[in-house]
Amino acid sequence: MKNKNIIIIVQARLTSKRFPNKVIKKIGKQTIVELILRRLKQVKKNNKVVFSIPANNKNKKLYEHLKKLKANIFRGSEKNVLDRFYKTAIKFKATDIIRITADCPLVDPQSIDKLIDIYLKKKPDYLNNALPPSHADGFDVEIFNFKTLELATKKAKSLFDKEHVTPFMKNSRTIKKLRVQLLNNYGLKLSIDSNKDYIKVKKIFKYFYPNIYFSVKEIFNKKIHKKLFQRDLMDGVYFNKKTEKGQKLWNSAKKIIPGGNMLISKNPDRFLPDYWPTYFKSAKGCKIKDLDGNQFIDFSLMGIGTNVLGYGNSKVDNAVKKTINNGNMSTLNCPEEVALAEKLIEIHPTFGMVKFARTGGEANSVAIRIARAASGRDNIAICGYHGWHDWYLSANLNSGIKNSEKDLDTHLLKGLSIMGVPKKLKKTVFPFNYGKFEQLNQIVKNNNIGVIKMEVCRNTIPDVNFLKRVRKLANKNKIVLIFDECTTGFRQSYGALYKSTGVEPDMVIFGKAMGNGYAITAVLGKKEIMEYSQKTFISSTFWTERIGPTAALKTIDVMKEEKSWVKIKTIGKKIQSGWKQIAKNNNVKIQINGIPSLTNFSFKSENNQIYKTLITQEMLKNNILASNSVYCCTQHNDNIIDKYLNSLNEVFKMIKSCEDGSDIDKYLKTKISVKGFQRLN
């Protein structure tokens, strides 16, 4: 403690939208802020308790009340709470700050002393004890040094960071952080954010009366807890234990599988860190059963877009089972690949030949090899996501390894590493933005481009005029034009999305939906181009297995029979309409993107990622897998959609309350999800 001036700053106000004046509500004969002050004075290792409150007439009653309590007070900005904390720390000459919020009258002095000991020993820049899923809301403690507070005050730009004080500290890569869990508190909500919470906390104080200095350990004594709120305990345990097996397996997986799994898009941190189910036991229709026995409705990625007909379609699965019984692999070729090639050419008569693979990345690489051979030029212009292979990631070599503004940073996902990608591939791949024809035109003029490779659309509907100009540019410069429809194929029409635009490429790639969950991808092209595959080397053993082509043949038949593309467009339009109505009802601004069957929305707010995480958390409580995007399938019926939209409407109410001033930290029980792909189009 030598030369340390550790002060506790309590953040308080009367202007809560959900529960106004809560901090001066009485529990027994004392107000909430009085109880907090008296309990915090029991902390042995701090020098002062200070209330940091807004300097306006709306909070005058709070100021007068605190003066009567002879409390230390600082008054500052209501909206920029971070600045208010900073100026409070300056006035009271703090070297280190303990942050407490005034809706936590149960905050525990003994725990704070232990956390101060850890903080002084470990010397992090920032410490907190909110370690989900077991931490109970209402006992939150954050400790940080003055330099960290000063850095956050100077660097934080968003209104959210300024209103909530510590998000910048939590998310900054340069700040040394430490998270500490002292005991398992079952994840219960014991802060006061509503009248229901207030009644619950009053019940606790009444039980211990006249002792107001009871500890957190006493609150969570099993016998006492059972008397106080058995039902609340069980609710808390249920949610935190709900996905326990999946989380345990994920933690084991990360130790033996680099990255934890095989696909970034299935990383649980992209959905709901610490809570996402992660692994499945069975899947049927649009429902998934996880390892813990929970059954969820999938309004999320539906197998990353692979299952247009729903999980476990009986017709497709029965065809595959028959193939397995007859033998999947042999020295000889499978006839199904010929039948599938004929089927795809029949649907797309512009093309004359087909090559098959099993994954989207492979198919994209096959197409690039053939197109380069046909054009006689190495350089490629790209727009969209086309896999993980060297040729694609080499775009990030263009700006140099040390330059953080890599070409793919604004194209897809920031920070895609180029370690292991041969540096000699530099300046062979050039990204361009969807709809920016002049940008593409300049790339073609200056870089001897032989191939243009692009998605027909992703977060937009197809821009037909732009696509026509690209086609004309390719013709003029004898460039091979490839449309990557791994994701969009068989979703908007019977076959390729480009068919609805009237613009035909030289080659097209299909995947995902074509096999309804079974591994099969295809590269179709004009005969004179595809024949170049014979002049290079493209070959792989497992491209000859039988399950993929069998699944694709049956999937395409079922799609045609059910007109699946019509169904999922209708479903997508209903979901989009529901989103619009929910946003309007709650006065929350959103933007809806993409074709109906492959749709998403984003909040017109700098808190978009935070709100997205909250959606996933709250929908999971209702056994719905959801975020802000939906891959529609034919099994999303009206009853299921209505349940999804009704549940989502309740989350939007919470989001609206956050925009009105409620602290989202009271709702969000885990870290903010990691951002996903950011498409150029």
N, C-alpha and C positions, 0 to 999 in steps of 0.2 A: 504493500500500500504506500510505500515511500514515494513522495512527490506525486501521488495520484489523487485526483479529485473526482471520484466516481459519484455521479448524481443520477437519481431516478427522475426521468421526465414522464409525467402522466399526460397522455393526449386526451383532451376532454372537450365536449361541446354539447349544446342543447338542441341542435338543429338536425338531429337524425330524422330522416324522412319516414322510416318504418316505425320508429318508436321515439317520438319527440320527448325531450326533457327527461329521458331515462336516467341520466346520471345523478339527478337530484330526487329521484323516486326514493321512498323510504323502505328500508328493510328493518322491521322493528321500529325503534325510535331514531335510527340514524339513516342518513342518506347514503346512497351508493358511494359517492366520492368521499364521504366521511369515513366509511368503512375501509375503503381503499387506502386512504391516508393513514389511518390507525394501524392497519395491517402492515403497510410498507415501512412504517417507523420501527417495526420489529427487525428489519433487515440490518444486520450488524456491520456489514462491510461497505456501506455507502455513506456519503457525507451529507446528502440533502435530498429531499423529495420536492419536486417542482411541478406544478400544474401548468401546462402550456395550452392556452385557450384562445379562441378567436377574439379579436378586438373589435366588437361591434355591439350594437344595442340588443340584438337577438340573444346574445350571451351575457348580458349585463347581470341578470339574475344569478347566473353561475358565478360570475366574478364576485358579487356581493356575498354570496354564500361562502365561497372559499376564503374571503377576507375575514368573515366571522370565525372561521375555523383556524385563523392565523396561519394559513398555508402560504407557501412561496408560490407566486404567480408570475407568469409571463404572458403578455397578450400580443398576438401577431396576426398574420394573414389566415383567413379561414380556409381558403382554397389551397394555397401553397403551404401545406403543413410542414414540408421538408425545410423550407426557409424559416418557418416558425421555430422548428426544433433547433436549427443552426443558431439562430439569434438567441434562443433560450440558453444554449450551451455556452455561447460567448458571454452573455451577461453573468452567468453563474460560474464562469471560468472552469468549465468541465474539461477534464482530460479524457474521460470515458463516460459513456452514456448508457443507461439501462432504460429501454423503451417499454412502457406499459400503456395499455389503452383502458379508458375509464369504464368500459363495459365488462371488466373482469374483476369483480369484487372478491372472487375467491383466490386471486393471485397469492402464491405461497411464499412467505419470507424465507423459510428454510431452504426451499429449492433455489431461490435467488442467491442465497449465500453460497450454496454449493456451486452454482453456475459461475459466480464471481471467482471462486477459487480456481475452477477449470480455466476460465478466461485469463486469469493472471499467470497461470502456469503455462498454458499452451500458446498464449499471445497471438490469437488470430486477430484479423481486422474486424471480423464480424462473427458473432455467435448467436445461434438461436436453439430453442429446445422443442420446436414444432416439428417432430419427426414422425410423419405418418407411416403406417395407418393407425398406430396405437395411441398417439398423443391426443389428449382431450383439449378441445377448444375452451379457453377460459383461464388457462394457466400459461399463456404465451409470454415468453421473455426474450427480448433481443438485447444484446450488448455489443457496442461498437466504440471504437476510439474516435476522438475528435477529428483526426485527419481523414478518417473514412467518411464521417459526416460532412466535412468540408468538401471533399472530393465529390460526393454525391450531389451536394448542393450546387456545385459549379458545373458538373457534367450532365446531370439529369435534364432531359429536354421535354419528356412527355408529361402531360397533365396527370396521368395515372401515377407516375413516379413521384411527382410533387405532392399529390394528395395523400399517398400511402407511405411516404417516408423511406421505406427500406427496399422496395423492389429493385432499385438500381444496385444496391449493395448485394442483394441475393443473386443477381444475374450477371454482374461484372466479372470478367475473367481475371482481372488484375487484383481483385480484392481477395485476400486469404480468408476462407470461410470455415466454420466449424459448426456441426450440428450435433447436439448432445441429447440423449434420451436417458432420463433419470429413473423412470418407472413406467410401467404399462398402465395407462389411464383409460383404456378401452375405446378411445376415439369419441367419447361423448361430447356433446355441445353444452358447455356450462358457462359460456359468456352470455350477456344479455343483449339480444337483438330484437326481441319481440316480447309481448306480454306473457306468452307461454314460457319463455326462458326466465322471465322475471319471477313468475310463480314458482318455477322449479328451484331457483336459487334461494328465494325466501324460505322454501321448505327446508333447505339444507341449514340455513342460519337458525331457523326455529328449532331444529333438532338439537343443535349444539348450545343453544342459549342457556346461560348468559355468556358463555365463552365465545368471543368473536375471533379468537386467535388460533382456532383449530387448524391443523395442517392438512395438506393434500393426502398424506398417507392415511389420516383418520377418515377423510371423505371416502376413500376407496377401500377401506376395511370391508371385507366381504359381508359381514353381518350387518354393518351399518348401511352398506350400499343396498342390500336386499330390502331393508326396511324403507329406505328413501325412495328408490326408483328402480325397482326390479325390471319393469318393462323397458325403461330407457336404457338400462344396462344391456338387456338382451338385444334391443335394436342396434345399439352401438356395436356390440360384439358381432352381430350378424353381418353388418355391412363390412366390417374390417376383416372378418374371417371368410367372407363370401368367396373371395378368389385366392385364398391362402395357398392352395396346392399349386396353382398356376404360377404364383409369384415365387414360391420356393424353387420350383423347377427352373424358372427363368434365371434366378440367381445362380443356380448350379450350372446352367447352360453357358452363362457368360464366362465361367472359369475354364471351360473346355472347348467352346466354339468361339472363334474370333467374332466379336460383334454380337454374339448370343444366338444368331440364327442366320438364315441364308438370304433374307430379303429385308432391305431397309424399311419398306412399307409395312412390314408386320412387326416392327420393333414396338413394344408396348409403351415406350417413352414418347412415341408419336401420338399416342392416344390418351393414356391416363397413367402417369408414373405411379408405381406402388399399388395400383388397384386393378389394372386391366387384366382380364382373364388369361390372356396370352396363348393358352393351348386348348385344343378342342378334343373331345372324346368322340363325338358323332355330329353329323350335320344332315338335315333333311329339309327340303323346301326352302324357307328363309329363316330356319331356326337352327341354333347351334347349342349343343350341350358341352359344357367345359369339364375340366377334371374334378371340380368340386361338386358336380351334379346340378349346377345352375343351367337353366334353359333360357337362352337369349334370342330375341328377334333381331335379325341382322338388317339394320338400316344404315350400314356403313359400306364396306368395300366389296361385299359378296365375293370373297375369294380373289380380291384385287381385280374384279371385273370379269372373272372367268365363268361365272355361273348364271348366265342369262335365263336358263330354264329352271333355276333353283338348284339347291344341293341335292344330290342323290336322285336325279331323274331316273325313274324306273326303266324307261325304254332304252336310254343310253347305257345305264349300268348293266341291264340284261344282255345287251349286245356285247359289251366288254367281257362279261362273265363267260359268255359263249366262246369268245376268242381265247380267253385264258384256258378254258377246258380243252380247246383244240390245239393249244400251244401258241405262245406269244412270239417265240424267236426260234429261228432255225438257220441252217446254212443257205436255204433258198429264200427268195424274196416273197413278201406278202402281196397278194393281189389287190388288197384294199387300197394301197397307195396309188395304183393305176385308176381305180374307180373314183378315188377322191380327186385326183388330178382332172379327170374327165368332168366331174361334177362342178369343180371350181371354174373350169374354162367354159362350161355350159352357162353358168351364172354370169361370167365376165368374158363374153366372146371376143373382146378386143385382144385378149392375150392368147398366146399359143403354147406356152410351156410353163411347168411348175417345178419348183424344188421344195422339199420338205425338211423341216428341222423340228426341234422339240421345245425350244425356248425363244422368246422374243429377241434377246440379245444375239443369239446365234443367227436367227433369220435376218436381222439387220446387218450383221457382218457378212453373211452370204450375199445379200443384195449389194452391198458396197463393193465386195470383191468382183462380182460380175459386172457391175456398172463401170467400175474403173477400167476393167479389161475392155469393155465395149467402147468406152469413150477414148481410151488411150491416154487419159490424164489422171493424175493422182488427187488433185485438190477438190474439196467438197464444201458446199455451202449447206448448212443445216438449220432447221427450225423445229424445235421440239425435243422430246426425250427419245433416245434410240439405243439405250443399253449401256453396259459397263465396259465395253471393250476398248482397247488401246486407241483405235482409230477415232472414237468419239471423245474420250477424255483428253486426247491430244489438243483439243481446242484450248484447254487451260494452259498449255505451254506458250501460247502466242504472246501473252503479256509478261512472261518471265515468272519464275518460281517465287521470287521475293515480292512480287507485286500482288497485293491483296485483291485488286480489281481484276480478277481472272475473267476470261470471256464467258465461262459458264456460271459465274456467280449470280448474275441477274437472269440467266437463262433457265436455270433449274434450281439447284440447291447450293447454297453458299458453302465453300470450304471443301468441295470435292477434291480429294487428294490426287496428285499426279505422280506420286512416288511409284516407281516401277514402270511408268510409261516412257518409252524411248524418246529422248530429247530430239532425236533426228526427225521426229514426226511434227515438230514445230512448223507452223504456217502451212499445214495441209488441210485443216478443217476450220471453217469460218462461220460462226453463228450469225443469224439475222433474225430480226423481230417480225412476228406475224403482222401482216398488213403494211409493213414498211418496204415498199417496192424499191424506192431509190437506194435504200441501204443495200438491198440485194443486188441491184443493178451495178453499184460501185464495186461490190465484192467480185462480181463476175468480170467486170472490166479490168480489174487490177490483179487478179490472182489465178488466171488460167484454170477456171473451174470446169471440171468435167462431169460433176454430179451435183444435182440439187436434191436434197432429201428432207422431207418435211411431213408433219402431221397435217391432215386436212383442216383440223381445228382441235381445240382442247377446251379452253375456258371461254370460247366464243362460239357462235354459230359460224358455219363456213362463210368466208368472205369471197363470194363468187367472182367479183371483178378483180380482186387481188390474185386469185388462183388463175384466172384467164391470162393476166399479165405475166405471171410466172411461167405458164405454159408457152406463151409467145416468146418470152426471153430464152427459154430452153431450146425451142425450135431454132431460133435465130443463131444461137451459139453452139448448136449440135451438142447440147448437154442432155444427159440422161436424167429424167425427172422421176423420182421415187416418192410415192405416198406411203407413209408408215401408218397402217390402220390396225396395228396390233391391238389397240384399245377400242377404236371406234367401229371396227368391222362387225357386221351383223347386228348392230344396235339401232341404226336409224333406217335401214332398209334390208332387203334380202341380199346380203353381201356387203359391198363397199359403200361407205358414206359418200365417196366422190361421185357415185352415180346420180345423186340428187343435185349435183352442181353443174353437170354437163362438161366438166373438165376432166380429161382422161390422162393419167400418167403413163410413163413407159413401163413402170414396174409398180407393184403394190405388195404390201406385206400384211398377212393376217395372223392372228394369234388369239390368246385369251378366250373369248366367247366361243370360238369355233369348235372347241372340244368339250365344252361345258364342264371344265374342271380337270380334264385329262390333257396331258402334255402333247400339243401338236401346234406347229406353226407352218406357214406356207409363204413362199415367194413366187408371185406370178409375174410374168413379163412377156413382152413381145418376143416372138420366136427368134428374130435376128439378134436380139440382145441376149436372151437366155442361153443361146448356143455358145456364148463365150465362156460359160461355166465348164465346157469341155476343154477349153484352152488354158485353164488354170486348174488348181487342185482343190476340190471341195468334197469332203467325204467324212462320214462318221458312222461307227458301228450302230449306235442306238437310234440313229435316224431310220433304221430299217425295222425296228420293233413294230408290232402289229396293233397294240392297244390304241395308240394315238390316232392312226387313220380310221380304225373301226369306230372310235368315239366320235370323230369329226363327221363321218358319213351319217351316223344315226342322229347326231345333234342337228345337222343341217336339214335332215328329213323332218325331224320334229319341229324345228323352227318354221319350215315351210307349211307344215300341217296346221300349226297353231297360230301362224302369223305373229310370231313372238315380237318382232320389231314394232308392230302396231300396238301390241299390248303394253310394252314397256315405255313407248312414247306416251301413251295415255296415262299410265301410272306416274311417269315423270312430270307430266303437266299438272296432274292433281297435287303432287307434292310441292311443285313450284308455286301453285296457286295457294296452297296451305301456308307456305312460308310467307308469302306476301301478306296474307290476312293476319297471321300471327304478328308480324312486324308492325302492321298498321294498328292492330288492337292495342299493342303495348308501346306504340310511339317509339320504336327502335328502328334505326335506319340500317338496311342491308342492301347488298347488291347480289343478284342472282346471275349465275354464269353457266355456260355450257349448254349442250343439247339436252333435251328433256330426260333421256334415258341415262345420261351421264352428267348429273347436275350437281352444283354446289352453290353455297352462298358465303359471303363474307360480311362482316360488320363494318360499317363506315365509321370506324373508330380505331384509334391507336391501340385499343385493348382487344383487338380481334382475337389474338392467340389465347388470351386469358379467358375470354368468353367461350371460345371453342372448347377449351379444356373443361370449363364448368358444365357445358352441355353434355360432354361425355360422362362426367362424374354423375350428374343428376339423372341422366337417362339410364345409366347402368343400375341405379337404385330401382328403376322400374323394369329391369331385365330387358333393356333395349340397348343394342350396340349402335352408337351414333356419334357423329361429330358434326361437321358442316357440309358433308358431301354424301351423296347416295348413288350407288351403282344399282339401278333398278333391275328387278327380275320378275318373271311372270308370276311368281308366288306371292308377291306383295299385293294382297287383296284389299278391298275397301275397309274391312274391319280392322285389319292390321295397320293400315295407313292412318285410320282415324285414331287409333290408340297412340300411334307415334306422334301425330300432330297435337293431340290433347296433352301429352306429356311434355312435348317441346314448348307448348304455350306457357306452361308453368315455369319453365326455365327462363323464358323470355321475361316473365314478370320479375324474376330475381335479377336479371341483367338490367332491366329498367330501373330497379331500385338502386343498383350500383351506380348507374349513370346519374341518379338523383342524389347520390352522396353516401349510400351504405358502403361499408368496407367489404370488398369482395373476399378478403382474407377470412371473413367469418363464414363464408360459404365453401371456398376452395380448400380442400383438405390435403392437397399434395402439390408437387411442383407443377409449373406450367409445362404443357406438352411441348416437345421439340417440333419446330416448324418442318413441314413436309416439302415436297417438290414445289418450286415456284416456276411454273411454265412460262415460256416466252409468249405463248399464244393462249 
